[in-house]
């Protein structure tokens, strides 16, 4: 989608889009800094600066894309990395970051105590740059960059430099993360992007798109969702079996895929839109599909990751735990786009068709 304009008609670029920062003044998110990003294409979303620059609400035209939990946006809780306290302030949203050193359930061993999914999502960012689009001068690019630290005295000391960017008139966003070990000893590292989608975009019949060698999280070949007899890539009606803590997930190994760039996403034929997520499997070799079809808590997530959410201890035992040496860094990139044309949607759906052909 391209914006055609004459500068003679524009007095302020905010007429077309841009980034607006503000502070919430009510409810459990009171005092939280945020940045609304309007791409000028129908896609707009909220970056929660005080929650690791994660992304909460996201809309395309009249339709909400993201799932928002009962809690919604809350103030950061710096000690949420104890036990399962992470769930108390899990707002859902288009993206919640898990890590930077632990992804998985609570655990304790000789290397320390670790709570569910780490603490980076409960850490405020220091914003170091906001670039506004300037269409009058021919610049359509916009971005916000911040630094989020996972650190303590005596180590470890990891720094996340995150940039979220886009182009005026394009219904897409790019996340670029650079994680550096600023400590003087090697640091364990795990990272998972919890990308959460909800109604009305996620509805009965919405198709999930992904490929790779999968297994259910519980390892049961007769899992109620992830089994060969069930069409687990079609969103079902709300399920009584998923009331309360009911949920199911698949761990998807991407190592066997031919292409280095992976594409996954969703298509809602009733709304006539799709959503694609692109990332490099050399950076993020795993994908998790979380499905939780509870009444009043209807959500699914696609989660590119360095590891499945098995925790540091299991990853270390499997010799799969990443360790970043002092002064070294790792870089990650995600591109997310709304798809509006029949050609774009068909291209995404071909991924599932390719998987079905493999099974015949």
C-alpha positions in Angstrom: 0.0 0.0 0.0 1.6 3.3 -1.1 0.7 6.8 0.0 0.4 9.2 -2.9 0.4 12.8 -1.7 1.4 16.3 -2.5 3.2 18.3 0.2 1.0 21.2 -0.8 -1.8 19.4 1.1 0.1 18.6 4.3 0.6 20.9 7.2 1.7 18.3 9.8 2.9 14.7 9.1 0.7 13.5 12.0 -2.2 13.7 9.5 -0.8 10.6 7.9 0.8 8.7 10.8 3.7 8.5 13.1 4.7 7.8 16.7 3.0 9.4 19.7 4.3 8.8 23.3 2.1 9.2 26.4 1.6 7.9 29.9 -1.4 5.9 31.1 -3.2 7.7 34.0 -5.7 5.1 35.2 -6.1 1.5 36.3 -3.4 -1.1 36.8 -1.3 0.5 34.1 -1.2 3.9 35.7 2.1 5.6 35.1 3.2 3.3 32.4 4.9 4.9 29.4 3.7 3.9 26.0 4.0 4.8 22.3 1.2 4.5 19.8 2.5 3.8 16.3 0.2 4.6 13.4 1.6 3.4 10.1 -1.0 5.3 8.1 -2.0 2.1 6.4 -4.7 0.9 8.8 -2.2 -0.9 11.0 -1.6 0.7 14.4 -0.2 -0.7 17.6 0.9 0.2 21.1 4.5 -0.2 22.3 4.6 -0.5 26.1 7.9 1.2 26.9 7.8 0.2 30.5 7.2 -3.4 29.7 10.4 -4.2 27.7 9.0 -2.4 24.6 6.6 -5.2 24.1 3.5 -4.6 22.0 0.0 -4.6 23.5 -3.1 -3.7 21.4 -2.8 -3.9 17.6 -5.5 -3.1 15.1 -6.0 -3.2 11.3 -8.7 -0.8 10.2 -11.7 -1.8 12.4 -10.4 -5.2 13.5 -8.4 -6.1 16.6 -5.6 -8.5 15.8 -4.1 -9.2 19.2 -5.4 -11.0 22.3 -5.5 -8.9 25.4 -5.6 -10.8 28.8 -8.0 -10.0 31.6 -5.2 -8.0 33.2 -4.4 -5.9 30.2 -1.5 -3.4 30.4 -0.1 -3.3 34.0 2.8 -1.6 35.6 6.0 -3.6 35.5 6.7 -6.0 38.4 10.4 -6.3 38.9 10.2 -9.5 41.0 7.8 -11.3 38.7 10.5 -13.8 37.9 9.7 -15.8 41.0 7.6 -18.9 40.6 4.6 -18.4 38.3 4.1 -14.7 39.2 4.7 -13.8 35.5 1.1 -14.9 34.8 -0.3 -12.2 37.1 0.8 -9.5 34.8 0.9 -11.3 31.5 -1.1 -8.8 29.3 -1.0 -10.9 26.1 -0.8 -8.4 23.4 0.7 -8.7 19.9 4.1 -9.5 21.5 5.4 -10.4 24.9 9.1 -11.1 25.2 10.3 -14.1 27.2 13.9 -14.4 28.4 16.6 -13.2 28.1 18.2 -16.0 30.1 15.3 -18.4 30.8 12.2 -19.5 28.9 10.0 -22.1 30.6 8.5 -23.0 33.9 9.9 -22.2 37.4 13.0 -24.1 38.3 15.9 -24.1 40.8 19.3 -25.7 40.5 22.9 -25.0 41.3 22.9 -22.2 38.8 20.1 -20.3 40.6 16.4 -19.8 40.9 14.4 -18.9 37.8 10.7 -18.0 37.5 8.4 -18.5 34.6 9.7 -17.0 31.3 12.2 -14.6 32.9 11.9 -10.9 33.7 12.6 -8.9 30.6 8.9 -8.2 29.9 8.7 -6.6 33.3 11.7 -4.3 32.8 11.3 -0.6 31.6 13.2 0.6 28.6 15.4 3.6 28.2 14.3 5.2 24.9 17.3 6.5 23.0 15.8 7.4 19.7 12.4 8.1 18.0 12.4 8.8 14.3 9.3 10.3 12.9 8.3 10.0 9.3 8.7 13.3 7.4 6.7 12.9 4.1 7.1 16.5 3.3 10.9 15.9 2.9 10.3 12.5 1.3 11.2 10.3 4.4 8.5 7.7 5.1 10.5 5.7 7.7 9.7 5.7 11.4 11.2 3.9 14.3 11.6 3.8 18.1 14.7 2.4 19.8 15.3 1.5 23.4 17.7 -0.3 25.8 16.4 -2.9 28.3 18.8 -4.5 30.8 18.7 -7.8 32.5 21.4 -7.2 35.1 22.5 -7.5 38.7 25.6 -6.9 40.7 28.0 -9.9 40.3 26.3 -10.8 37.0 24.8 -11.8 34.7 24.6 -8.5 32.7 22.6 -8.7 29.4 21.5 -5.7 27.4 18.7 -5.8 24.8 18.8 -3.0 22.3 15.4 -3.1 20.5 14.3 -1.2 17.4 10.7 -1.3 16.2 10.4 0.3 12.8 8.0 0.7 9.9 7.3 2.6 6.7 4.4 5.1 6.4 1.8 3.6 4.2 2.9 0.0 4.7 0.9 -2.4 7.0 4.0 -4.0 8.6 6.5 -3.6 11.3 10.0 -4.9 11.9 11.6 -5.8 15.2 15.4 -5.8 15.4 16.9 -7.0 18.7 20.6 -7.0 19.6 21.5 -8.8 22.8 25.0 -8.1 24.2 26.7 -9.7 27.2 28.2 -6.7 29.1 29.4 -8.9 31.9 32.8 -10.4 32.4 31.6 -14.1 32.4 29.6 -16.0 29.8 25.8 -15.7 30.2 23.1 -18.2 29.6 20.6 -17.0 27.0 17.1 -18.1 25.9 14.6 -16.0 24.0 11.0 -16.5 22.9 8.7 -14.1 21.1 5.2 -14.7 22.5 3.0 -13.4 19.6 -0.7 -13.5 20.8 -3.7 -13.3 18.6 -7.4 -13.0 19.4 -10.9 -12.2 18.3 -12.2 -11.0 15.9 -9.1 -11.9 13.8 -8.9 -15.3 15.5 -12.3 -16.8 15.1 -13.8 -20.2 14.5 -12.4 -21.3 11.1 -9.4 -19.0 11.0 -6.5 -20.9 9.6 -3.1 -21.1 11.3 -0.1 -21.4 8.9 3.2 -23.0 9.8 5.4 -25.9 8.8 8.1 -28.1 10.4 8.5 -31.3 12.4 6.2 -31.0 15.5 5.3 -32.8 18.6 2.9 -32.0 21.4 4.3 -30.4 24.5 3.1 -33.2 26.6 4.6 -35.8 24.2 1.3 -37.6 23.9 0.6 -38.7 20.3 -3.1 -38.7 21.2 -3.1 -35.2 22.5 -6.6 -33.8 22.3 -5.5 -31.0 19.9 -2.2 -32.0 18.4 -2.8 -35.4 16.9 -2.8 -36.6 13.3 -6.6 -37.1 13.3 -7.4 -33.5 14.3 -7.2 -30.4 12.0 -5.3 -28.4 14.6 -4.5 -25.6 12.1 -8.2 -24.6 12.0 -9.3 -22.5 15.0 -12.2 -24.3 16.7 -15.2 -23.0 18.7 -14.5 -22.2 22.4 -13.9 -25.5 24.3 -15.0 -26.5 27.8 -11.9 -28.6 28.0 -9.8 -25.4 27.9 -11.6 -23.8 30.8 -9.3 -22.5 33.5 -5.8 -23.8 33.0 -6.7 -26.0 30.0 -4.3 -25.5 27.1 -2.3 -27.3 24.6 0.9 -26.5 22.7 3.1 -27.9 19.9 6.9 -27.6 19.7 7.9 -27.2 16.1 11.5 -28.0 15.0 12.4 -25.8 12.0 15.8 -27.3 11.3 14.6 -29.6 8.4 13.0 -26.7 6.4 14.6 -26.0 3.0 14.5 -22.2 3.3 16.5 -20.2 5.8 13.7 -17.6 6.1 10.6 -19.0 7.8 7.1 -17.7 7.3 4.1 -18.5 9.5 0.8 -16.7 10.3 -2.9 -16.7 10.1 -5.7 -16.2 7.5 -9.2 -15.1 8.3 -11.2 -15.6 5.1 -14.3 -13.9 6.6 -12.5 -10.7 7.2 -10.4 -11.1 4.1 -7.1 -10.5 5.8 -4.0 -12.5 6.8 -1.0 -11.9 9.0 2.5 -13.1 8.3 5.5 -13.5 10.5 8.9 -13.8 8.9 12.1 -14.7 10.7 15.4 -16.5 10.2 15.5 -20.1 11.5 19.3 -19.8 11.9 18.5 -17.2 14.6 15.3 -18.7 15.9 15.2 -22.5 15.1 12.1 -23.3 17.0 8.4 -22.3 16.8 5.7 -22.9 19.4 2.0 -23.0 18.7 0.0 -22.3 21.9 -3.7 -22.9 21.7 -6.1 -21.9 24.6 -9.7 -22.0 23.5 -11.4 -21.1 26.8 -14.7 -19.3 26.8 -13.9 -15.6 27.4 -10.2 -16.4 27.1 -9.9 -17.4 23.4 -6.4 -17.1 22.2 -3.6 -18.7 20.1 0.0 -17.8 19.8 2.9 -18.4 17.4 6.2 -18.1 19.2 9.5 -18.1 17.4 12.3 -19.0 19.8 15.9 -20.0 20.3 14.6 -23.1 22.3 11.3 -24.6 23.1 10.1 -23.4 26.5 11.7 -26.2 28.4 13.8 -24.1 30.8 17.5 -23.5 31.3 18.0 -26.8 33.2 16.6 -29.1 30.4 18.3 -27.0 27.7 21.6 -27.3 29.5 21.2 -31.1 29.9 20.4 -31.4 26.2 23.5 -29.3 25.4 21.2 -26.8 23.7 21.6 -23.9 26.0 23.1 -20.8 24.3 26.0 -19.1 26.2 27.1 -15.7 25.2 30.7 -14.9 25.9 31.7 -11.6 27.5 31.4 -8.7 25.0 29.7 -10.9 22.4 26.2 -10.3 21.0 23.4 -12.1 19.2 21.0 -10.5 16.8 17.4 -11.3 15.9 14.9 -9.9 13.5 11.1 -10.4 13.0 8.9 -8.9 10.3 5.2 -8.9 10.8 2.7 -7.8 8.0 -1.0 -7.6 7.4 -2.0 -9.3 4.2 -4.9 -7.8 2.2 -4.6 -9.0 -1.4 -5.8 -12.4 -2.6 -2.3 -13.1 -4.0 -0.6 -12.4 -0.6 -3.1 -14.6 1.3 -2.8 -17.4 -1.2 1.0 -17.3 -1.0 0.7 -17.7 2.8 -1.8 -20.6 2.6 0.5 -22.5 0.1 2.7 -23.3 3.1 -0.1 -25.4 4.7 -0.8 -26.9 1.3 2.8 -27.9 1.0 2.7 -29.6 4.4 -0.5 -31.5 3.4 1.2 -32.8 0.2 4.1 -34.2 2.3 1.6 -36.2 4.3 -0.1 -37.8 1.3 
